[in-house]
């Protein structure tokens, strides 16, 4: 079998790349090792309903008239109309450092500015200087690591405000402990604070089906349960892949969304892998009846919280670090149709190493999962109010769950801390897209795939 373009991985970056290419040359093939598309942003069925993975909210909201905005540029590239997505903006969200301060924000950036001016008046002039820097900075230009924390602190001269700005950006996109590359910070600041958050009216399955249907409408093909065993090469030219079944598929060009480390392993070049600490997460979903009233969740979409004296974003020494995290209410978006269920989703930093050790004994692993859910519930109730008696269903994903169903090493959803911004890994016709390219979030992941197709492949065909 031979195709002009072969894409490893059927997540959102792979799907978007395939759709963009198929608009011009339909003979493209996506290989996905799991039974369904989506990667980190997928779904599963439990308790007689669909549960989403990955999708809390989508960043990079844009008004229809803002033609240069990432969301609108993406939709034009994919030839998808906004009305097909049924977009709903967040109500508002909050950064809550308990016992210290809170900052509200929404898709109206002026709210966030007013909050900072009111609560951190001595740092507001520095905050406006930071905004000027963000506006002028090109986060995709090749550059060595620059500490975002140092740049922010030099502008604000306030440790608390620095941590409060970093907290949501780290939880929604940083693969580095207690810091971010300045470029990553700029991307995430624009995506979350300047542009804002939204979600489609349907589920992640609806979004994946929409993309897949458009893609197949152009003639593109998908093969699930197709695991790549190795990438076939001749010098610096990629010839194709060999599947675990032994089948070989040849191609003219290849795009890998499997991650940089994973791709180098498929190439047999493990020596090129940069071994850096990876961050794992644990998430628990609590389903409650729609009528349940919560003091803090009436109009909050997402709460990024910290309960410790100082904010620590690093791989914990214990199984889970409950001192900080994310609480998401996926039903709290503007004009979202009434749902037959209500969810509270909690996310915390977790130790892959300790979860792996617990998994040596299944009963121990399950017991720790139960303890994790109970501890996370206790944290959430201190912020939202009591809802334990209303829970009708509960489920918890660990770093091992994520690794198993997404193939992300150590369940690290943000991938390798070392990013390859231009997608060039040293081969003539093989390029990298997705998390390890440095684009973040759902819109970012899709733009990653599209940008690599535009820059490196369509220009050569």
PADOTI-508690 format. One record per residue: x, y, z of N, C-alpha, C in turn. Coordinates in steps of 0.02 Angstrom, whole numbers, plus 50000, padded with zeros to 5 digits. Each point is the difference from the previous one (the first is absolute). Layout:
<gumars>
XYZXYZXYZ/...
</gumars>
This chain:
<gumars>
500424994050000499585006050000500445006250000/499815005149962500385006249995499525005950001/500175005250041499605006050003500465006149996/499755005649975500425006150000500175002450070/499514999550047500125002350068499744994950049/500434998250048499824995450054500055003850066/499484999750041499995003550063499964995050057/500485000450045500004995650059499645003650057/499434997550020499625002850055499375003549976/499434997950028499365002949981499715004650052/500435003850035499765005250045499805006149960/499875005550035499755005949965500525003149953/500644999750018500515002749955500054995749937/499974993450008500034995649942499385000749956/499425000550031499385000849962500005006549960/500205005550033500005006549966500515000049943/500594997050011500504999749947499744996049941/499694994450015499734995749946499465003649961/499565003550036499465003549966500275005649956/500495003650025500305005449959500324997249937/500374994650005500334997049942499494997049952/499494996850027499504996649958499605004849957/499975006350020499665005149959500345000649931/500654998449996500375000749938500184993349969/500194995350043500184993249977499644995150045/499484996749976499584995950045500324993650025/500524997649967500274993550018500485000550059/499725000850059500395000650062499724994950050/500444997350041499804994750047500225001950071/499514999550047500155000750071500044993050031/500544998850037500074993850038499915001650074/499514996950031499865001050071500024993350035/500404999450052500094993550032499404997950043/499585004850019499434998250042499374999049958/499464998350033499394998249964499605006049976/500165005950025499655006049977500485005949997/499815005049962500405006149992499955004450062/500445004950005499955004950053500635000950041/500364994650013500605000650041499845002450069/500315005650020499885002850066499295002650008/499695001849946499325002850001499524995049969/499774995450040499574994749975499414999050048/499754993950003499404998750041499954992650014/499584998450048499854993050015499314999650030/499734994050006499324999050025500014996550068/499655002950048499904997050066499315002250025/499714996050042499385001950033499475002449950/499994996949941499505001349948500055007049970/500605002950001500085006449966500725001049979/500105005149958500675001549974500365004850047/500634998350015500445004350039500575002449956/500155006450005500555002949961500664999450037/500544999349962500675000550029500345006049968/500385003550039500395005649973499635006649995/499394999949975499655006349986499685002850063/500315005050030499685004150052499685006049965/500425003649965499785005749961500515000749943/499805003549948500455001449945500235007250007/500665001149996500265006850004500005003249931/500215006349997500065003849937499335001949970/499525001950043499365002349972500125006349958/499595000949948500065006049958499315001949974/499875006449996499385002449968500054998749925/499434999149967500014998349928500375005149957/499995006450020500295005249958500765000550008/500284996650049500725000450011500344994849954/500125002049939500234995449948500704997250014/500415003750037500694997850013500054995550062/499474999250037500024996050061500144992749983/500374996450044500174993049986499404995649984/499455000750037499414995949988499735001049930/499925006249979499715001449934500484998149944/500655001050011500494997849950499974992449991/499944996550056499964992749998499394997649960/499435003050015499394997949965500045001349925/500315005649981500095001449929500454994849967/500544998250035500474995049973499664993249990/499544998450045499664993549997499345000349961/499815006049980499375001149964499404997550041/500005001950063499454998250045499665006550022/499345000249999499625006050019499905000150076/500035006150027499915000850073499354997050025/499475000749960499354997550024499994992450008/500464996649967500044992750008500234998150070/500335004650036500284998550066499535002050057/499535004749987499535002250053500395002250062/500345005849995500475002150051499655003450059/500234998250061499735002950061500585002550043/500005006550017500535002850040499934998250074/500555000350036499984998950072499585005450033/499724998550059499665005250039500555004450029/500354997750050500635002950021500374994850040/500645001050009500424995350037500385003850053/500384996350041500315003050059500674996750016/500465004250020500634997650030499935001150074/500004994750039499865000550072500584997350041/500355004550033500524998050047499705001050070/499764994550028499615000450061500395003350057/499655004550034500305003750056500465005649978/500065001049933500455005249975499635004949954/499814997649941499675004549953499664996049945/499555003249964499684996949942499965005049943/500004997449939499945004249940499504996749954/499485003949981499524997449951500205002249930/499834995849951500115001949930499474996849957/499915002849941499514997449952500275001249930/499574999549950500235001549932500025007649987/499815003950050500085007249998500635001650040/500555001349966500655000850033500005005850049/499565004949990499995005850045499824997950072/499614994650008499854997650067500634998050037/500444996349967500634997950030500435006050017/500035004849955500405006050013499745003850061/499335000750005499725003550058500154996450065/499974993349998500144996050059500725001150024/500465000049954500715001050018500125007150025/499705004949967500085006950021499725001150070/499434996850015499685000850066500394996450055/500244993949986500284995850053500765000350004/500325002149945500735000850001500195006849970/499775005450030500115006649970500735001949989/500444997850045500705001849993500344996349942/499694994749976500294996049945499665001449933/499505004449999499615000849939500405003149944/500435004950016500415003149947500464994749969/500284995750042500424994749974499614995049959/499364998950019499574995549961499885002849930/499905006549995499905002949933500644999549958/500585000550033500634999049964500064992749976/499774995450041500004992949980499554998949940/499435003449999499544999349942500335002649936/500385005350005500365002749942500504994949974/500364996850047500484994849981499644994249965/499454997850028499624994349972499765001649930/499775006149991499745002149934500544999849946/500615001650019500545000549951500404993649991/499914995250045500444994150001499784994749949/500484997349963499864994449953500184993550034/499514996150024500154993950038500244994249958/499955000649934500194994549956500685000949967/500325005650013500675001049974500494995750039/500474996749966500494995950036500375004050053/500024997350061500325003650055500174995150055/500545001550037500154996150059499485001350054/499994995750051499535000750054500095006650037/499445003650008499995006150039499494999050056/500195001050061499554998950057499445005150001/499394997649990499425004450004499925002750071/500134995750050499945002250069500445006250014/500624999849976500465005650012499755006349965/499784999249938499755005849962499405003150035/499534995850022499405002650034500185003450066/500424996750039500195002850064500375006649993/500415000649948500365006349987499525005749984/499424998349972499505005149984499545001650059/499794994850037499485000950050500285001250071/500574997250015500305000550067499504997750053/499654994649985499524997350047499954992449991/500244996350049500024992749994499304997049993/499535002550038499324997249999499685001049932/500025006049973499705001349935500354996049945/500664999450005500374995949952499744992950000/499924997150059499754993150005499284999549976/499605005050013499294999849979499945000449924/500445003849967500005000149927500234993449971/500504997050032500284993849973499564994050012/499634999850055499624994050020499554997249944/499535003949972499584997149948500384998349936/500515004049984500384998749939500424993750006/500254998750059500384993950012499534993949997/499445000450035499554994350001499694998649932/499985004949957499724998949934500524999649945/500664999450020500474999349945500734999550015/500225000050063500724999950012500254993050015/500544998149966500324993550012500635000950042/500125006150025500605001550038499825001450073/500394997550046499865001050070500125007250022/499495003050032500055006550033500215005849955/499934999149935500175005449954499704998449932/500075004749955499814999049930500515003649957/500104997349940500375003849950499605006249983/500335005549990499645006349987499544999449940/500234996449948499574999149942499374996350017/500054994650041499414996350021499545004350042/500295004150043499615004650041499605004749956/500325002949950499665004849956499424996649963/500124993949975499484996349965499404998950046/500144997750061499454998350046499665006250028/500385005450012499695006250025499515002649948/500215000149937499555002349947499394995549996/500124993450004499464995249990499475000250055/500225000750063499544999650057499745006850021/500445004950007499795006550027499785004949946/500405000849947499845004949948499434997749955/499994993649983499484997449955499434996750038/500174995650047499484997150043499814993049981/499494997450035499834992949994499274999049978/499904994349968499344998249975499974992449994/499434997649980499944993049982499444999349948/500034994649960499454998849953499374997750037/499435000849969499384997950032499954992650009/500324996249956499994992750005500574997450042/500134993549994500544996850036500644999949959/500544997650029500624999249962499904995049944/499564995150009499854995349946499705003649940/499575004850014499705003849945500545003949961/500475002950036500545003649967500444995349959/500174994350030500414995249963499634997349938/499364998650008499604997749943499985005249945/499935006350020499985005549951500655000149959/500574999850035500645000249966500104993949956/499834994150027500084993849961499565000049939/499385002350006499555000149943500235004749945/500265005950020500275004649950500614996849966/500424996950039500614996949974499824994349951/499564995650020499814994549956499615002549940/499675005750008499645002949943500475002049944/500635001550017500505001549949500344993849974/499854994250030500304993849977500544997350045/500125003350058500514997750046499804993550034/500504996350025499874993450031500294999850070/499674995950042500214998950069500054992550013/500544998050034500044993150023500135000150075/499514997750038500094999350072500294993150016/500194999150062500324993850023500594998249955/500365005249980500594999149956500605003150034/500394995950033500565002450040500654999649960/500365005649997500635000249963500554996950043/500364995349972500554996850035500665003549987/500105002249938500615003849984499895004149936/500395005349996500005004149939500574997749956/499864998849937500494997549952500365006049967/500664999749998500395005649974500544997749952/500235004749960500594999149958500415006450009/500504999850044500365006150018499535004850035/499955006149974499575005050029499335000649964/499834994849962499364999849966499574994550032/499375001750014499534995150027499664996549943/499964993450005499694996049947499284998050017/499874999150065499344997850021500034997350071/499534995550016499984997150067499884992549996/500194996650053499834993050010499544999750061/499424996949992499524999450055500194993950042/499714999750060500134994250043499744993649968/499545000649953499744994249964500504997349948/500525004049987500494998249948499875003449934/499435003049991499835003549938500435006249992/500215001349938500375006149984499575004649959/500045006550016499655005249962500515005149980/500055001549936500485004749974499685006949989/500415005250001499735006749992500535004749971/499765005749974500455005249976500205004750058/499505001550043500115004350058499674997050061/500285001750058499734997350062499965005650052/499464999950037499925004650057499884995850062/500405001150052499904996450062499725004650054/499464998050030499725003650057500074995850064/500444995149998500084995350056500435002950056/500345005749987500465002850049500724999149977/500445004550021500694999849976500364993750023/499964998450064500344994150026499734993749968/499354999649995499684994149970500204999349926/500065005649965500184999849929500734997749991/500455002750040500704997949996500084992650016/499604997550046500024992850015499784995849939/499495002349965499774996549940500535000349945/500415005250001500555000649952500614996050020/500004997350060500584996450026500565004750020/499815006150020500505005150018499895002450071/499984995350046499895001750070500535004750028/500595000049970500545004350025499845007449993/499535001749956499825007049989499475002550050/499774995550042499465001850046500285003850060/499705005750014500195003950059499584997550059/500324996950048499654997350058499905005550052/499415002750002499835005450046499404997950043/499945002650061499434998250043499345001749966/499534995550006499335001149971499485000750056/499495003849985499485001350049499384995849987/499764996550051499404996049994499435003250039/499394998049982499405002850032499504994450015/499585001450049499444995550015499365004249997/499474997249972499375003649994499424995650024/499545003050037499414996550022499385003749976/499524996249974499365002749979499474998150052/499645004950025499444998850045499365002049963/499564995249989499365001649969499475001050054/499645005549996499485001650048499365002049963/499424999850032499385001949967500015007349978/499665001749947500015006949973499745005250050/499564997950045499705004750047500445001650060/500564996650007500445001150058500275007250000/499945003350057500235006950007500685000150036/500465003849971500675000650029500175007450007/500265001950059500095007250014500495003449953/500524996449978500515003149958499944998249927/499554995449983499984997449932499415002649960/499635004750027499415002449965500175003149932/500545003949998500185003149937500754999649985/500374996550042500714998949984500064994249950/500385001149948500134994749952500594995750023/500555003450018500604996550022500305003850060/500234996350049500365003050057500704997050002/500505004249994500704997950009500195001850071/500164995150041500075001450071500684997950028/500165003250056500604998250038499835001150074/500134994950041499845000550071500625000650044/500604999449970500625000350038500245007350007/500485001050044500285006750010500345002549937/500334995549964500305001749936499774994949948/499995002249937499774995749946500584995749975/499894993449997500524995449978499744995949942/500315000749942499804996349940500584995349981/500004994150031500544995249987499754993050014/500364995149975499814993050012500034998750075/499454997750030499984999450073500404994150026/500215000650063500344994550033499514994750022/499365002050009499484995350017499624998149936/499514995650007499634997749940499655005749964/499675004350038499645005849972500125006050045/500075005949969500055006250037499335003549997/499645000050056499335002850003500005007450018/500585003050007500035007050022499815005049946/500024997849938499805004449946499674995949945/499705003449952499694996349945499475004149964/499564996349967499485003049959499334996850018/499495004150007499324997550007499605002849941/499734995649959499645002249940499274997950004/499555004549982499284998649994499815000549926/500034994549962499925000349927499325002449977/499515000250045499345002449980499935007650005/500505003350031499945007250012500305004249943/499674999649943500165004249943499375003749978/500095005849971499435004149983499534996749950/499365000250016499474997649954500084992749980/500344996250042500074992949987499344996650018/499744996049955499364996850011500014996050066/499434999850033499954996450063500194992749991/500454997550042500244993249994499684995550052/499934993649985499684995450048500474997950056/500595003150003500494998350052500415006350015/500354999850056500465005350019500654996750022/500565002849980500654997250017500425005050039/500414997250043500555003750031500634995849986/500495003149968500604996449981500595003250036/500384995950037500585002550038500644997249970/500525004249997500644998049973500565002050048/500484995550012500575001350043500634997149969/500585002650021500634997049982500084993250032/500314995349964500064993250025500694997149982/500224995250038500644996749989499904993649959/500255000149939499964994049958500374994250033/500585001450027500424994850030499634996350056/499655003750044499644996850055499374996349975/499665002949951499424996549972500214993449967/500585000349967500274993949968500154994750053/500265002150056500154995350054499354997150029/499505004250009499364997650027499694994949953/500115000849934499684995749950500294992950001/500544998950036500274993250005499524995450037/499555002950040499484996350035499335003449985/499584996649962499385003249976499565002450057/499964996250054499575002150055500285006350034/500675000450005500315006050028499865006049954/500084999049936499885005449951499295002650006/499514995550002499305002050005499865003550066/500314997750053499915003150065500275007250000/500595000949969500295006849997499565004549956/499724997249947499545003949958499405002450041/499724995650041499445001950042500195005450050/500594999150031500245005050048500115006849965/500264999749940500125006149961499345003749987/499504996349979499355003049986499705003250063/500064996650057499735002750062500385006350022/500664999949993500395005950018499865005949954/499934998649936499845005249952499315002950014/499534995750018499335002350018500035004750060/500404998250050500055004250060500265007049982/500505000249955500265006449978499475004149963/499654996749955499485003449960499445002650044/499814996150051499445002250044500195006150041/500635000750018500225005950036499925006449958/500024999149935499945005749954499295000949975/499664994549984499345000449968499424999350049/500134997050058499454998150045499884992549994/499594997450045499904992750004499574997449942/500254994549969499614996749948500114992450001/500364997550050500164992850003499384995649998/499485002050036499394995950003499615000049934/500175004749956499645000549936500344996249944/500604997450011500384996749946499654993749978/499874999549935499674994049973500504995549962/500575002949982500524996049967500665003650007/500544996050003500675002850009500504995849961/500495003349968500524996349965500655004050005/500574996450002500655003250008500484997449947/500365004749966500544998149954500665001550035/500484995549994500675001050027500495001049942/500635001750015500495000349945500064993549960/499874994350033500024993649965499424999349952/499415002550019499435000049955500165003949937/500285005950010500175004449944500524996849955/500514997050031500524996749960499714994349959/499554996150031499724994249965499585002049940/499595005250007499535001749947500245005449952/500555003450016500255005149955500714998649977/500354995250032500704998349985500485005650018/499765005150037500455005250024500434997250056/500665000449992500454997150049499875002950070/499954995550048499895001750070499355003950010/499554999649952499375003550007500075007550001/500555002549972500145007250001499625003449944/499435003150016499575002649948500315005849961/500495003450030500325005649964500674997949970/500154993550001500564997349963500685001650028/500485000249955500705001250018500115007450014/500335001750056500135007150014500405003549945/500394996249962500395003049946499594999949935/499835005949974499575000549942500405001149935/499734997549945500315000949935499535004549960/500115006550005499515004949977499864999849926/500514998449959499895000049928499804993249973/499954994950044499784993449979500534996149960/500595002849992500534996849960500444995950046/500014993449990500414995650042500594997049962/500175003149943500604998049965499914995149942/499374999049979499874995649943499715004049942/500124997449939499785003749941499245000449994/499664994750020499284999649987499604997550060/500285000850059499654998350062500005006150047/499415001850025499945005950042499574998350061/500085004250051499664998950064499475005450009/499424997950025499475004850018499704997950067/499615004550029499664998450063500345003050060/499904996950057500225002750065500745001650001/500424995649972500725001150004500265005049949/499555002749959500205005649958499945006550039/499575000050051499945005950043499335003549996/499564998049954499325002749998499604996750055/499575003750034499654997450058499255001049994/499624995750035499285000449998499714996949937/499354999649996499664996849944500105004049935/499895006550002500125004149940500744999849982/500435000550050500724999749988500224993549968/499744994450026500174993449973499814999649926/499405002549983499784999749931500415004749956/500155005950026500425004749962500704997149989/500244996250048500654996849992500014995549938/499504995649995499964995649942499955003849935/499575005149999499895004049940500645003749981/500345003050049500605004049985500564995749970/500094993950026500534995749973499844997949929/499374998449987499794998349931500145005949954/499815006050021500095005949958500745001649988/500404999750054500705002349995500464994949967/499904993650016500494995149981499794995149945/499354999249990499794994649954499645002749938/499485004150009499655002549941500455004149955/500495003350028500455004149959500474995849957/500054993450013500454995849963499644995549950/499355000349999499624995549957499715003749940/
</gumars>
